[in-house]
Every structure is written in structure tokens, then in C-alpha cells.
Amino acid sequence: MAREPRIPDRPPCRLYLITPPAVTDLEAFAALLEAALSAGDVAALQIRLKPADEETIRRAVARLAPNARAHEVAVILNDRPDLAK
């Protein structure tokens, strides 16, 4: 008699959020991010504002990272380790 294959237990999948390349309204985006963070099991937020200038990235990190960290979500900042705190 054939044995049924055993599928190993796996941890549940988690969400990985990535910002759009440009955020025109940071406060509106922060509200959407908060809703997403509150809605499901999010593992990480990648702040990926490649074409943005340094000040725009600094403002985005200052506004978005605390929200993510309040939900125990890792924050990943592309190409700018000097701004990651």
C-alpha cells in the first residue's frame, strides 16, 4: 500500500511591504501604511525611494520607520545605510 507523502510543517507566510519609488503625500501614505501594518502579519517594510533626494528620504524614514517599529516590523532602507537607524 502506498504511503501518503508527508509535507513538513512550515512557518506561516508573512508580508514584505515595499514603498513605491515616489511618495507625493507622506501623511496620506503613512495612514495607508498604518492600515496595512494593522491588517496582517507584516515581517518587513522596505523604504525604496531610489530617485528621491536625501532630504525626502530622511523625512520618509523619520515618518514611516516609527510606525513600522511600533508593529515590530523590520525596516530596510535601500542603498543608504548611513540613514538607517
ROLOVEX-526266 format. One record per residue: residue in three letters; x, y, z of N, C-alpha, C in turn. Coordinates in pm, whole numbers, plus 32768, in hexadecimal, padded with zeros to 4 digits. Each point is the difference from the previous one (the first is absolute). Layout:
REM ROLOVEX-526266
ALAXYZXYZXYZ
...
This chain:
REM ROLOVEX-526266
MET80547F8B80007FAC80758000805A807C8000
ALA7FE1805F7FAB8052807A7FF57FEB805A807A
ARG806D803B802B7FF9805E80707FE4808C7FCD
GLU7FB28049804B7FE8808C7FDB807C8051801F
PRO802780597FA480778051801C7FE5805F8075
ARG8065801380527FF3805B8070803A80877FD9
ILE7FAE8064800E802D80897FE48030803C8084
PRO807E802D800480348035807F7FB780808029
ASP7FF7801280827FC5807B8035805780767FD8
ARG7FBF806B7FDC8048807A7FDA7FC88074804F
PRO80538061801C7FCA807680447FA080497FA1
PRO7FA0804680387FA180477FAA8047806E7FAF
CYS7FCC801A7F8B8037806B7FAC7FE380878041
ARG805D805E7FEB7FEF80878036800F80627F8C
LEU7FC880758011800680677F988083804D8004
TYR802B802B7F8C807780537FEE7FD180787FAF
LEU7FF78073803F7FCD80777FBD807280527FC5
ILE7FE880387F8A806380557FBD7FBB80827FDA
THR803F807080237FC680817FDA800680107F68
PRO7FAA80567FCA800F80227F73807F80537FEF
PRO803180127F85807C804B7FEC7FF480958024
ALA7F85803280047FEA808C80267F8180088054
VAL8005805180687F8C801780577FE580967FFC
THR7F9280267FC27FE280907FF17FBF803C807B
ASP7FB37FB0804A7FBE802F807A80277FA28072
LEU80668028804A80387FA980687F9A7FE0806D
GLU7FAF806180287F9D7FE7806A7F957F9E7FD1
ALA7FD2800E7F857F9C7FA37FCC803D7F747FF5
PHE807C7FF87FD180417F7E7FF680147FC2808A
ALA80258051806380137FCD80887F7D7FC58036
ALA7F90803E7FDE7F7E7FCB802C7FE37F7A7FBC
LEU801F7FF67F7F7FED7F817FBA805D7F948038
LEU807A8026801D805F7FA1803A7FCD7FCF8087
GLU7FCF805A80527FCB7FD980837F8E7F9C7FF0
ALA7FA980177FA07F927FA27FE880367F787FD6
ALA80647FFF7FA9803B7F817FD480457FB88073
LEU8048804A805280467FC480727F9D7FC68065
SER7F8E803F800D7F9A7FD2805F7FAE7F8C7FCB
ALA80037FEA7F7D7FA77F9E7FC180387F737FFB
GLY80837FF1800480367F7A7FF080887FF0803E
ASP80367F8A7FEF80827FDE8039806F802E7FA1
VAL80398074801C8066803C7FAA80897FE5803E
ALA805C7FCE7FB080877FE38030805D80777FEE
ALA7FF180477F8D8061806A7FE27FC1806C7FA9
LEU80378076800D7FDF80727FAA8081802B7FBD
GLN800180007F7D807480317FB67FE0808C7FCD
ILE804B8062802F7FF180897FD1805A800E7F86
ARG7FC180087F8C804A7FF87F827FDF807B7FAB
LEU803D806D80207FE7807F7FBB807B80257FAD
LYS80237FAB7FA2807D80107FB6801380887FBE
PRO7F9C80387FBC801B807F7FBC7FFA8079805E
ALA7FDE7FEC807E7FEB8071805C8084803C8030
ASP7FF980808022807680428038800D7FDB8094
GLU80728022803A801F7FD780897F9A80338064
GLU7FD5807C7FF47FA1803980617F797FB87FF8
THR7FD47FDE7F897F827FB77FF0800A7F768042
ILE80707FBF7FEE80147F7D803E8004800E8098
ARG8046806580318006801780927F758015803B
ARG7FAF80527FBE7F77801980317FAD7F807FFF
ALA800C7FB47F947FB47F847FF680287F9E806E
VAL80807FF1801680307FA480687FD0802F8089
ALA800C8081801A7FD6803780817F6A7FEB8018
ARG7FB180057F967F6F7FF4800E7FD37F6D8000
LEU803A7FAD7FAB7FCE7F787FED803E7F98805D
ALA8081800D801C80457F9B80517FC37FEF808B
PRO7FDE806C80487FC37FEC80847F7C7FB27FFA
ASN7FB080187F987F837FB47FF0801F7F6B7FF2
ALA805F7FE07FAA80237F747FE980367FC18080
ARG805A80458041803C7FC8807A7F9A7FEE806F
ALA7F9B805680047F967FF180657FB37F7E7FED
HIS80037FCC7F877FBF7F807FE280667F8E7FFB
GLU8079801A8032806D7F9E800280217FCE7F74
VAL8002805D7FA1801F7FE47F75808C80337FE1
ALA80517FAD7FC4808780287FD97FF8806B7F94
VAL805B806180068006806B7F9C80827FEF7FB1
ILE7FF17FFA7F7C80727FF17FA68006807D7FAA
LEU8076803D7FFB8011807A7FB280647FE57F92
ASN7FD0800A7F8480547FE07F8D807180657FEB
ASP80777FCF7FEA8072804E7FD4802B8072805B
ARG7FCC800A807A8025806E805880167FD0808E
PRO80667FB1801980167FD08088801C80728062
ASP803080717FCB801C807380587F80803C803B
LEU7F8C7FE97FC07F83803580337FB17F9B8051
ALA80297F857FFE7FB97F97804B802980068092
LYS7F9F80108057801B800380907FA27FA28045
